[in-house]
Amino acid sequence: MVNRQAGVIENKQARKKQNPEKPKRMPRKEYYKQIGPFLTAHHPDCKEFKDDVYRFKGRRYCIGCFTSYPIMILILLLWGTGILQIWNIHSLQIGLFAGSFQFLTFMTKGRTKTTRIFIKMLLGIGFGFMFIGILDTPWPDHFKVSVLFNLYMISVLFAYLRSKSMMNTCAECRFKGDYSACKGMPAFASRKI
């Protein structure tokens, strides 16, 4: 019986040698501290992208995310509480008109930061009113969900196009899009992400 236990212990030791222990995971708090700057501004911290971010108390925030989403949420809250009352057909028209200005971001080069902020404000207004128009229509719920999903897919398309544009800008940089070497992406450079 003793020999049997010794054999089990030897087998465990042999397995440990074959399968070394996995490296310990970084504590969540430390992980989020490391990637936090990337979550609030997913643009490299360099002169090519200086007009794509707000700077507040030493931290960078994406103009698109931190302008469009708060405005959209504010519009939905005002509508949900009854402060903003609008007919669904008018909200769809307003939403499509305001959201269409997003196309300007792909047609114009050399935009100013103020222009970017204005277009992102219009995008937030557009999405907010489009949501209201869709949610407030007499359509069946499954159709509303389908239309909202398609609206989401359009926003994913815009995000893809913007991402592709960013990658092209990075490819022209001296780091040639190598984020592990890029000083503007310290989380990548230090292999934290």
NORNORCOR-V982568 format. One record per residue. N is the residue number from 1. PSI is psi in whole degrees, 0 to 359 (* if undefined). NEAR is the number of other C-alpha atoms within 12 Angstrom. Layout:
N_PSI_NEAR / N_PSI_NEAR
This chain:
1_323_7 / 2_319_8 / 3_323_9 / 4_316_10 / 5_322_11 / 6_321_12 / 7_322_13 / 8_317_14 / 9_317_14 / 10_320_14 / 11_319_14 / 12_318_15 / 13_321_15 / 14_321_13 / 15_323_13 / 16_322_13 / 17_321_11 / 18_320_10 / 19_87_11 / 20_155_12 / 21_145_11 / 22_149_7 / 23_147_7 / 24_143_8 / 25_149_11 / 26_138_14 / 27_144_10 / 28_317_12 / 29_317_11 / 30_320_12 / 31_311_18 / 32_330_17 / 33_322_17 / 34_318_23 / 35_355_24 / 36_312_22 / 37_327_29 / 38_327_26 / 39_328_22 / 40_336_26 / 41_101_30 / 42_32_34 / 43_146_38 / 44_148_39 / 45_79_31 / 46_173_23 / 47_331_15 / 48_334_24 / 49_16_30 / 50_332_23 / 51_2_26 / 52_358_35 / 53_151_34 / 54_151_27 / 55_127_18 / 56_119_14 / 57_45_7 / 58_3_10 / 59_149_16 / 60_141_28 / 61_133_28 / 62_128_31 / 63_317_33 / 64_308_36 / 65_317_28 / 66_10_28 / 67_306_27 / 68_308_30 / 69_314_24 / 70_321_22 / 71_316_26 / 72_314_31 / 73_319_25 / 74_315_23 / 75_316_33 / 76_322_31 / 77_317_19 / 78_321_18 / 79_316_25 / 80_328_19 / 81_355_11 / 82_359_12 / 83_320_12 / 84_115_18 / 85_122_19 / 86_148_24 / 87_148_20 / 88_321_24 / 89_323_20 / 90_323_21 / 91_323_31 / 92_317_28 / 93_315_24 / 94_315_27 / 95_314_32 / 96_319_28 / 97_309_23 / 98_318_28 / 99_335_34 / 100_341_27 / 101_344_27 / 102_331_35 / 103_333_23 / 104_331_21 / 105_336_29 / 106_345_22 / 107_342_13 / 108_138_14 / 109_156_12 / 110_29_16 / 111_152_20 / 112_165_17 / 113_321_22 / 114_319_17 / 115_317_22 / 116_315_34 / 117_315_28 / 118_316_25 / 119_320_30 / 120_329_35 / 121_315_33 / 122_324_35 / 123_317_40 / 124_317_38 / 125_316_36 / 126_311_36 / 127_320_40 / 128_312_40 / 129_327_40 / 130_319_40 / 131_314_38 / 132_313_37 / 133_320_32 / 134_315_34 / 135_333_28 / 136_1_24 / 137_160_22 / 138_17_14 / 139_157_15 / 140_151_13 / 141_320_14 / 142_328_13 / 143_321_15 / 144_316_21 / 145_319_17 / 146_316_16 / 147_318_21 / 148_321_22 / 149_317_16 / 150_322_17 / 151_318_25 / 152_317_17 / 153_326_14 / 154_319_19 / 155_326_25 / 156_321_14 / 157_315_16 / 158_319_23 / 159_320_20 / 160_313_15 / 161_320_19 / 162_319_23 / 163_318_18 / 164_319_16 / 165_318_22 / 166_317_23 / 167_324_23 / 168_318_16 / 169_316_22 / 170_327_28 / 171_334_17 / 172_350_14 / 173_165_22 / 174_339_16 / 175_353_20 / 176_39_16 / 177_12_24 / 178_93_22 / 179_337_27 / 180_339_19 / 181_345_20 / 182_127_24 / 183_343_22 / 184_351_30 / 185_71_31 / 186_330_25 / 187_323_28 / 188_317_24 / 189_325_20 / 190_9_16 / 191_32_15 / 192_338_21 / 193_*_20
